[in-house]
C-alpha cells in the first residue's frame, strides 16, 4: 500500500510541476550568449558574412513524439508562418499530453536566434562577422539551413527533463559540402517554468556555439 501512495504522490507532484499555466502560450526572450573572446574588432582578422538563415523545420498536427514540432490553439495546419518561425517548444501535463506553446518573444525568430549565436561562434573562431549586406572582401560566406530547433519535456519519476535539439547545415563558400552542426542537451528541472525553458534552451545554444566554433575553419 505504501508503494502505491508513493507512486500516486510522485504522479501528483509531476502533474503539478508540469501543469502550472501549461495551457497558455508563453513568449520568451533568448539571448545570443557571450563570446569566449573579446568583442573588440581585430582589423587584421578575416571577415565572415552570414548571408542567409532559413528555417526548414517541419511541423506536424499531432505527432506521436514530443521532439517533433507541433502547435496548440489553432494547430500546425492553421498556424501562420510567423508563429511557426517563433515556435520553440510545447508545454505538456503530467501525463505527457501536449497543451500550450512556447514561442520566442515578438521580434525574435528561430532564424534570428541562430544567426546571432552563429555570429558569436564565428567570433570565437577568430573572424570579424557581418550578418548581411555586401560580400566584398569576405573570406567566408555562410548560408544556414535550420533542420531542428525544438525544446521538449520528458516527465520522470522524481524530476522532469527539458531536452533541446538543434540541428543546422552550414554551407560555406570555401567548402564543397555542407557542415552539419547537431546538438542535444538534457536539463533536469523540478518545475518547468518560463525561466526553466530559457535556461534549458540557453544551454542548448551554448552547446551549439561550441560545436559550430569547433567545426568552422579557423580564421587565417
Secondary structure as UniProt FT lines:
FT   HELIX           2..19
FT   TURN            20..23
FT   STRAND          25..28
FT   TURN            43..44
FT   STRAND          47..55
FT   TURN            66..67
FT   TURN            73..74
FT   TURN            76..78
FT   HELIX           81..86
FT   STRAND          87..92
FT   TURN            94..95
FT   STRAND          98..104
FT   TURN            106..107
FT   HELIX           110..124
FT   TURN            125..126
FT   STRAND          128..130
FT   TURN            136..137
FT   STRAND          140..155
FT   STRAND          160..172
FT   TURN            173..174
FT   STRAND          179..189
FT   HELIX           194..215
//
